[in-house]
Amino acid sequence: MTQSPSSPMRSEQMLPAEEDLEALMRAIQGRHRVKLVYRRQLDGVTSIHEIAPLDIRGGDTSRTANTLYLWAWCFAEQEAEMHLMDRVERVLELDQVFDTDDLLARWPTRRWPLPKSWSVPRDWA
């Protein structure tokens, strides 16, 4: 993960550009890794993550149900991550394919249980 000072590229209330959302959906369906440029909510620092995107879905509580999250596996940190979709600055789909069986076996289900059904359609899991 790399970090750089905050960039005022997008309003805090905006979702990622349509092409970035489409790239994430394609990557989920095709099991492709992506480079994700993300602006942290806490301090506004922009970071770049190489991740396996697993799903895009609303939160599980009444307070977070209308907030979209990107469920992902971070390869640098070797752990699951949840990214607020309105903080995604850019998405670059990579050629490398991730191993869904391995990632789902390593997913921290006690912290974030896997859903009964995925929001983004796919032919895996």
N, C-alpha and C positions, 0 to 999 in steps of 0.2 A: 504494500500500500504506500503510495506517495502522497505527500501533502504540499499544498501551496496556499498562499494567502487567499482570503475570500475574494470571490468575483461577483460583481453585481449583475451577472448575466440575466437572471430571471427573478421575477417577483416571487415572494415566499408563498403566495397563494396559487401559483400556476402548477399544472401538471407538466410532465415532460412533453417535449414536442411530439407530435403525432408519429413522426418517423422513428423517434426513440422508443415509443411505446410499441410500435409495430416490430421494431428490431428485437425488443425483449420477448415479445410473443413468439416470433419466429425462432429465437434462440431456445426458448422453453420447449417448443414443439420439436425442434431438431436436435436438442441436447447439446447446444453449442455454448462454449464459454463466452463471456463478454468482458470487455473493459468498461467499467462503470465510473463515470465522473460524478461525484456526489458531494454536496455541500452540507456539512454537519449542522444540525439545529443548535447545538449547545454553544458553539463558538464561531460558526460561519466559515471554518476552515474547509477548503476543497481538497478532497482526496480521490485517488484513483485506485479502484479495487479490481482484481481479476476474479470473477465469480462464476458460479454455475447458477443461473436463475431458475428457481423451482416453481414459483407461482406469483401472481399479483392478486391480492385479495384484501378485503376490508378487515378491520380488527374484529376481535371476538367479544368485546364488551359494548354496552350501549354507548359509552363515551367514545369508543374508537371505531364503531361500525361504519361510519362514513369516511374514515381515513383509509386510503389505499397504501398497502405495504408491498414491497418486493421481498419475497422470501428467497434467500440465496445462501450458497455455500461459498465462503471466502477461502481461496486457495493459499493466500499468504498467511492468514491467521489459522487455517485449518479448523474453522468453526462456522457454525450457522450464524447468519446475520439477517436482521430485518431492516430494510431501508424505507424511509418515508418516500413515497413516489413523488411528492411535490418538491423534494430535495435533489432529485436526479437531474443533473445538468446535461449529460451526454451519454450515449451508449454506442459502443463499437462491437459488433458481432465478430467473433473470431472463428477460425476454421477448426480449432480443436474441439473435440466432442468430450463431454464428461460422462462418467460411469454412473448411471442413475442408481443401480443396485448398491454400489459402494456408498454413495452419498446418503441415500435413504437409510442404510444400515447404521451410518454414523450420526444421523440427525438426532439432536437432543430432545427426544419425545417427551421427557418429563417437563422440560421447560416450554417447548412449543409442540404440542401434539400434532401429528400429521392429520390433515383434514380427511373427512370421509369421501369427499369429492374435490377435485381441483377446479379452480375458477377458469384457468386457461386450458382449453382442450388440448389433449395430447394422446399419443398412442403408447405411452409408457406409464408405469406405476398405476 
